Amino acid sequence: MAQDNLSLCHGLLGNLLCWQFMANVFKDDEISKRIINEQEKCVRNIDRIDYIKCGTPGFRRSPGFMSGLAGIGFGLLSIAKHDAVPNILAFQSYCSK
């Protein structure tokens, strides 16, 4: 699942959220295992300053949600607390959890 950025829009974290939703819907343990592996790899590398790339031209830092740092933070929070954070890419809310 190599991606050149971590954004929710078209980066690694957004893809992982979509795959996690699919794995939950179809109850696919194989996909869930791969997602967990990719999430662990992402978290292990997050302390490298060059690893945090936004989904903007030139990977410039942006505060935005879908392609910027806010979305990257949300994606990391989703990894840490997936049972408490709704998947907004699947239009989940706290009410639907």
MARNULO-376647 format. One record per residue: residue number from 1; chain; x, y, z of N, C-alpha, C, CB in turn. Coordinates in Angstrom, 3 decimals, decimal comma, padded with zeros to 6 digits. Atoms other than C-alpha are relative to their C-alpha. Glycine has a CB too. Example, Ala and Ser with C-alpha at 12.3 -4.5 7.8 and 13.67 -1.06 7.14 Angstrom:
residues 2
nr | kette | n_x | n_y | n_z | ca_x | ca_y | ca_z | c_x | c_y | c_z | cb_x | cb_y | cb_z
1 | A | 000,890 | -001,190 | 000,000 | 012,300 | -004,500 | 007,800 | 000,900 | 001,200 | 000,000 | -000,992 | 000,027 | 001,246
2 | A | -000,820 | -001,190 | -000,060 | 013,670 | -001,060 | 007,140 | -000,770 | 001,090 | 000,730 | 000,414 | 000,462 | -001,415
end
This chain:
residues 97
nr | kette | n_x | n_y | n_z | ca_x | ca_y | ca_z | c_x | c_y | c_z | cb_x | cb_y | cb_z
1 | A | 000,818 | -001,188 | 000,000 | 000,000 | 000,000 | 000,000 | 000,862 | 001,252 | 000,000 | -000,931 | -000,002 | 001,194
2 | A | -000,901 | -001,148 | 000,038 | 002,720 | 002,446 | -000,886 | -000,737 | 001,233 | -000,517 | 001,228 | -000,301 | -000,883
3 | A | 000,565 | -001,285 | 000,392 | 001,536 | 006,039 | -001,068 | 001,075 | 001,054 | 000,218 | -001,305 | 000,334 | 000,812
4 | A | -001,005 | -001,032 | -000,162 | 003,528 | 009,215 | -001,415 | -000,387 | 001,057 | 001,032 | 000,260 | 000,656 | -001,318
5 | A | 000,390 | -000,941 | -001,044 | 001,563 | 011,096 | 001,272 | -000,951 | -000,695 | 000,978 | -000,665 | 001,267 | -000,615
6 | A | 000,836 | 000,593 | -001,044 | -000,519 | 010,479 | 004,385 | -001,417 | 000,566 | 000,031 | 000,647 | 000,206 | 001,342
7 | A | 001,286 | -000,704 | -000,052 | -003,601 | 012,559 | 003,513 | -001,207 | -000,947 | -000,028 | -000,095 | 000,968 | -001,160
8 | A | 001,247 | 000,758 | 000,062 | -007,181 | 011,381 | 003,894 | -000,545 | -000,058 | -001,420 | -001,038 | 000,613 | 000,931
9 | A | 000,571 | -000,095 | 001,338 | -008,048 | 012,443 | 000,368 | 000,535 | -001,074 | -000,945 | 000,276 | 001,368 | -000,577
10 | A | -000,591 | 000,936 | 000,962 | -005,627 | 010,380 | -001,687 | 001,319 | -000,573 | 000,505 | 000,219 | 000,692 | -001,341
11 | A | -001,222 | 000,515 | -000,590 | -002,937 | 009,237 | 000,727 | -000,215 | -001,292 | 000,773 | 000,597 | 001,030 | 000,903
12 | A | -000,005 | 001,271 | -000,710 | -002,123 | 006,254 | 002,895 | -001,089 | -000,089 | 001,067 | 001,345 | -000,220 | 000,634
13 | A | 000,980 | 000,084 | -001,081 | -004,336 | 007,105 | 005,872 | -001,429 | -000,059 | -000,530 | 000,153 | 001,188 | 000,936
14 | A | 001,327 | 000,073 | 000,609 | -007,393 | 007,714 | 003,689 | -000,275 | -001,376 | -000,588 | -000,141 | 001,061 | -001,081
15 | A | 000,161 | 001,352 | 000,551 | -006,831 | 004,424 | 001,905 | -000,209 | -001,018 | 001,108 | 001,222 | -000,389 | -000,844
16 | A | 000,150 | 000,933 | -001,110 | -006,432 | 002,594 | 005,207 | -001,391 | 000,091 | 000,631 | 001,068 | 000,264 | 001,053
17 | A | 001,358 | -000,152 | -000,540 | -009,719 | 004,052 | 006,502 | -001,032 | -000,662 | -000,910 | -000,340 | 001,488 | 000,183
18 | A | 000,931 | 000,628 | 000,948 | -011,517 | 002,929 | 003,335 | 000,108 | -001,521 | 000,049 | 000,270 | 000,500 | -001,430
19 | A | -000,201 | 001,454 | -000,074 | -009,989 | -000,555 | 003,494 | -000,534 | -000,560 | 001,312 | 001,491 | -000,345 | -000,150
20 | A | 000,512 | 000,462 | -001,291 | -010,855 | -000,819 | 007,199 | -001,523 | -000,095 | -000,035 | 000,451 | 000,945 | 001,134
21 | A | 001,447 | 000,022 | 000,136 | -014,470 | 000,032 | 006,424 | -000,441 | -001,231 | -000,800 | -000,497 | 001,292 | -000,677
22 | A | 000,332 | 001,149 | 000,827 | -014,553 | -002,598 | 003,687 | 000,203 | -001,312 | 000,760 | 000,843 | 000,007 | -001,270
23 | A | -000,273 | 001,215 | -000,766 | -012,978 | -005,232 | 005,940 | -001,076 | -000,231 | 001,056 | 001,381 | 000,083 | 000,662
24 | A | 001,061 | 000,122 | -001,008 | -015,597 | -004,502 | 008,625 | -001,319 | -000,418 | -000,632 | -000,179 | 001,321 | 000,749
25 | A | 001,260 | 000,316 | 000,669 | -018,508 | -004,645 | 006,190 | -000,026 | -001,461 | -000,450 | -000,216 | 000,932 | -001,205
26 | A | -000,050 | 001,354 | 000,536 | -017,374 | -007,910 | 004,601 | 000,581 | -001,021 | 000,979 | 000,805 | -000,007 | -001,262
27 | A | -000,556 | 000,873 | -001,041 | -015,879 | -009,329 | 007,816 | 001,153 | -000,846 | -000,544 | -001,097 | -000,914 | 000,574
28 | A | -001,140 | 000,649 | 000,646 | -012,644 | -010,130 | 005,985 | 001,229 | 000,104 | 000,904 | 000,285 | 000,638 | -001,389
29 | A | -001,136 | 000,018 | -000,919 | -009,919 | -011,150 | 008,433 | 001,336 | 000,197 | -000,705 | 000,020 | -001,300 | 000,760
30 | A | -001,254 | -000,143 | 000,752 | -007,219 | -011,285 | 005,760 | 000,295 | 001,482 | -000,269 | -000,075 | -000,787 | -001,339
31 | A | -000,184 | -001,433 | 000,245 | -007,736 | -007,635 | 004,809 | 000,279 | 000,716 | 001,318 | -001,250 | 000,607 | -000,696
32 | A | -000,216 | -000,624 | -001,304 | -007,945 | -006,663 | 008,502 | 001,439 | -000,174 | 000,469 | -000,958 | -000,587 | 001,033
33 | A | -001,389 | 000,254 | -000,392 | -004,551 | -008,277 | 009,177 | 000,966 | 000,876 | -000,794 | 000,351 | -001,481 | -000,199
34 | A | -000,875 | -000,836 | 000,832 | -002,964 | -006,438 | 006,263 | -000,107 | 001,467 | 000,399 | -000,350 | -000,167 | -001,488
35 | A | 000,203 | -001,385 | -000,424 | -004,483 | -003,146 | 007,390 | 000,755 | 000,272 | 001,294 | -001,501 | 000,300 | 000,183
36 | A | -000,702 | -000,166 | -001,277 | -003,132 | -003,608 | 010,915 | 001,503 | 000,078 | -000,235 | -000,333 | -001,163 | 000,965
37 | A | -001,420 | -000,033 | 000,335 | 000,310 | -004,324 | 009,464 | 000,395 | 001,355 | -000,583 | 000,340 | -001,119 | -000,989
38 | A | -000,288 | -001,299 | 000,616 | 000,207 | -001,156 | 007,342 | -000,123 | 001,135 | 001,019 | -000,949 | 000,251 | -001,185
39 | A | 000,159 | -001,019 | -001,038 | -001,069 | 000,914 | 010,287 | 001,206 | 000,009 | 000,933 | -001,291 | -000,242 | 000,801
40 | A | -001,164 | 000,086 | -000,879 | 001,768 | -000,333 | 012,495 | 001,238 | 000,584 | -000,673 | 000,257 | -001,454 | 000,405
41 | A | -001,128 | -000,545 | 000,748 | 004,288 | 000,520 | 009,782 | -000,078 | 001,533 | -000,041 | 000,028 | -000,581 | -001,437
42 | A | 000,217 | -001,445 | 000,052 | 002,814 | 004,011 | 009,481 | 000,367 | 000,645 | 001,343 | -001,473 | 000,313 | -000,366
43 | A | -000,256 | -000,553 | -001,329 | 002,954 | 004,643 | 013,238 | 001,492 | -000,084 | 000,348 | -000,839 | -000,744 | 001,061
44 | A | -001,441 | 000,131 | -000,274 | 006,541 | 003,339 | 013,486 | 000,805 | 001,092 | -000,706 | 000,504 | -001,388 | -000,441
45 | A | -000,746 | -000,989 | 000,784 | 007,642 | 005,854 | 010,836 | -000,414 | 001,439 | 000,255 | -000,157 | -000,295 | -001,448
46 | A | 000,575 | -001,345 | -000,128 | 005,631 | 008,860 | 012,014 | 000,959 | 001,001 | 000,642 | -001,275 | -000,065 | 000,813
47 | A | -000,918 | -000,938 | -000,643 | 008,472 | 010,340 | 014,081 | 001,081 | 000,520 | -000,949 | 000,651 | -000,660 | 001,190
48 | A | -000,921 | -000,537 | 001,004 | 010,541 | 010,851 | 010,931 | -000,634 | 001,224 | -000,641 | 000,350 | -001,072 | -001,079
49 | A | 000,586 | -001,252 | 000,483 | 009,943 | 014,457 | 009,916 | -000,277 | -000,043 | -001,502 | 000,926 | 001,169 | 000,321
50 | A | 000,220 | 000,054 | 001,441 | 010,241 | 013,635 | 006,207 | -001,128 | -000,957 | -000,373 | 001,277 | -000,412 | -000,704
51 | A | 001,069 | 000,959 | 000,271 | 007,542 | 010,967 | 006,533 | -001,367 | 000,665 | -000,044 | 000,003 | -001,092 | 001,047
52 | A | 001,304 | -000,670 | -000,062 | 004,699 | 013,380 | 007,279 | -000,135 | 000,925 | -001,209 | -000,163 | 000,803 | 001,338
53 | A | 000,188 | -000,768 | 001,229 | 003,736 | 014,554 | 003,815 | -001,486 | 000,213 | -000,226 | 000,645 | -000,718 | -001,217
54 | A | 001,392 | -000,333 | 000,312 | 000,493 | 016,346 | 003,029 | -000,284 | -000,341 | -001,465 | -000,291 | 001,511 | 000,282
55 | A | 000,411 | 000,305 | 001,367 | -001,466 | 015,622 | -000,132 | -000,162 | 001,255 | -000,834 | -001,293 | -000,781 | 000,003
56 | A | 000,033 | -001,271 | 000,712 | -000,725 | 019,051 | -001,566 | 001,153 | 000,034 | -001,010 | 000,092 | 001,202 | 000,996
57 | A | -001,116 | -000,100 | 000,947 | 001,478 | 020,084 | -004,506 | 001,318 | 000,246 | 000,740 | -000,258 | 001,132 | -001,021
58 | A | -001,298 | -000,118 | -000,656 | 005,076 | 019,656 | -003,424 | -000,004 | -000,503 | 001,432 | 000,448 | 001,424 | -000,022
59 | A | 000,163 | 000,525 | -001,362 | 003,825 | 017,970 | -000,220 | 000,133 | 001,087 | 001,061 | 001,022 | -001,092 | 000,263
60 | A | -000,106 | -001,111 | -000,951 | 003,732 | 021,400 | 001,428 | -000,965 | -000,196 | 001,150 | -000,272 | 001,342 | -000,695
61 | A | 000,831 | 000,102 | -001,197 | 002,354 | 021,506 | 004,944 | -001,232 | 000,887 | -000,161 | 000,804 | 000,399 | 001,271
62 | A | 001,279 | -000,690 | 000,120 | -001,295 | 022,516 | 004,990 | -000,835 | -000,357 | 001,217 | -000,739 | -000,380 | -001,330
63 | A | 000,827 | 000,316 | -001,166 | -003,742 | 022,784 | 007,900 | -001,285 | -000,748 | -000,360 | -000,350 | 001,272 | 000,733
64 | A | 001,277 | 000,554 | 000,455 | -006,586 | 021,296 | 005,823 | -000,299 | -001,403 | 000,483 | -000,037 | 000,007 | -001,468
65 | A | 000,437 | 001,298 | -000,494 | -008,598 | 018,238 | 006,688 | 000,208 | -001,120 | -001,020 | -001,454 | 000,068 | 000,391
66 | A | -000,091 | 001,091 | 000,969 | -008,740 | 016,186 | 003,484 | 001,413 | -000,214 | -000,539 | -000,936 | 000,265 | -001,147
67 | A | -001,346 | 000,172 | 000,555 | -005,219 | 016,867 | 002,245 | 001,102 | 000,546 | 000,896 | 000,082 | 000,666 | -001,339
68 | A | -000,991 | -000,632 | -000,854 | -003,471 | 018,442 | 005,226 | 000,205 | -000,661 | 001,352 | -000,376 | 001,394 | 000,213
69 | A | -000,408 | 000,507 | -001,306 | -002,235 | 018,033 | 008,774 | -001,172 | -000,364 | 000,900 | 000,854 | 001,015 | 000,687
70 | A | 001,162 | 000,348 | -000,830 | -005,684 | 018,042 | 010,412 | -000,504 | -001,399 | -000,343 | -001,133 | 001,035 | -000,188
71 | A | 000,434 | 001,328 | 000,420 | -006,678 | 015,007 | 008,383 | 000,993 | -001,088 | 000,367 | -000,232 | -000,015 | -001,480
72 | A | -001,021 | 000,968 | -000,402 | -003,381 | 013,278 | 009,066 | -000,137 | -000,290 | 001,492 | 001,427 | 000,526 | -000,329
73 | A | 000,222 | 000,199 | -001,437 | -003,942 | 013,837 | 012,793 | -001,237 | -000,831 | 000,268 | -000,122 | 001,338 | 000,707
74 | A | 001,229 | 000,779 | -000,154 | -007,479 | 012,496 | 012,478 | 000,237 | -001,461 | -000,381 | -001,132 | 000,598 | -000,861
75 | A | -000,300 | 001,364 | 000,423 | -006,206 | 009,438 | 010,597 | 000,798 | -000,761 | 001,046 | 000,759 | 000,016 | -001,307
76 | A | -000,790 | 000,631 | -001,059 | -003,648 | 008,719 | 013,314 | -000,856 | -000,268 | 001,230 | 001,199 | 000,882 | 000,374
77 | A | 000,933 | 000,215 | -001,112 | -006,329 | 009,163 | 015,979 | -000,901 | -001,194 | -000,297 | -000,853 | 001,268 | 000,257
78 | A | 000,831 | 001,142 | 000,390 | -008,471 | 006,689 | 014,060 | 000,730 | -001,324 | 000,178 | -000,448 | 000,146 | -001,446
79 | A | -000,790 | 001,207 | -000,211 | -005,640 | 004,163 | 014,194 | 000,069 | -000,319 | 001,489 | 001,419 | 000,165 | -000,587
80 | A | -000,169 | 000,211 | -001,436 | -005,153 | 004,666 | 017,926 | -001,306 | -000,375 | 000,698 | 000,573 | 001,244 | 000,637
81 | A | 001,292 | 000,197 | -000,665 | -008,844 | 004,699 | 018,880 | -001,090 | -000,323 | -001,012 | -000,386 | 001,247 | 000,806
82 | A | 000,922 | 000,300 | 001,101 | -010,628 | 003,053 | 015,939 | -001,415 | -000,316 | 000,465 | 000,525 | -001,156 | -000,801
83 | A | 001,345 | 000,328 | -000,482 | -013,539 | 001,919 | 018,100 | -000,734 | 001,223 | 000,536 | 000,080 | -001,060 | 001,083
84 | A | 000,627 | -001,197 | -000,550 | -014,191 | 005,447 | 019,403 | -000,111 | 001,146 | -001,007 | 000,772 | 000,464 | 001,198
85 | A | -000,026 | -001,075 | 000,998 | -013,586 | 007,540 | 016,271 | -000,791 | -000,441 | -001,228 | 001,469 | 000,370 | -000,391
86 | A | 000,781 | 000,388 | 001,182 | -016,182 | 007,471 | 013,469 | 000,820 | 000,158 | -001,279 | -001,285 | 000,841 | -000,094
87 | A | -000,663 | -000,083 | 001,298 | -014,970 | 006,883 | 009,925 | -000,778 | 001,001 | -000,848 | 000,080 | -001,409 | -000,702
88 | A | 000,743 | -001,036 | 000,720 | -016,013 | 010,144 | 008,334 | 000,029 | -000,214 | -001,505 | 000,560 | 001,369 | 000,329
89 | A | -000,037 | 000,278 | 001,435 | -014,970 | 008,908 | 004,893 | -001,138 | -000,922 | -000,414 | 001,341 | -000,620 | -000,387
90 | A | 001,148 | 000,873 | 000,257 | -017,811 | 006,382 | 005,189 | -001,280 | 000,639 | 000,541 | 000,219 | -001,395 | 000,639
91 | A | 001,135 | -000,768 | -000,527 | -020,157 | 009,073 | 006,567 | -000,559 | -000,584 | 001,293 | -001,099 | 000,069 | -001,035
92 | A | 000,432 | 000,486 | -001,304 | -020,269 | 007,417 | 009,980 | -000,077 | 001,194 | 000,948 | 000,972 | -001,103 | 000,551
93 | A | 000,074 | -000,992 | -001,069 | -021,229 | 009,465 | 013,007 | 000,014 | -000,749 | 001,310 | -001,275 | 000,904 | -000,126
94 | A | 000,067 | 000,676 | -001,293 | -021,220 | 008,760 | 016,695 | -001,327 | -000,729 | 000,165 | 000,197 | 001,002 | 001,139
95 | A | 001,324 | 000,636 | -000,084 | -024,899 | 007,923 | 016,325 | -000,028 | -001,347 | -000,726 | -001,072 | 000,929 | -000,588
96 | A | 000,034 | 001,230 | 000,780 | -024,163 | 005,201 | 013,764 | 000,999 | -001,033 | 000,494 | 000,264 | 000,305 | -001,447
97 | A | -000,992 | 000,946 | -000,528 | -021,408 | 003,548 | 015,814 | -000,645 | -000,949 | 000,995 | 001,169 | 000,750 | 000,667
end
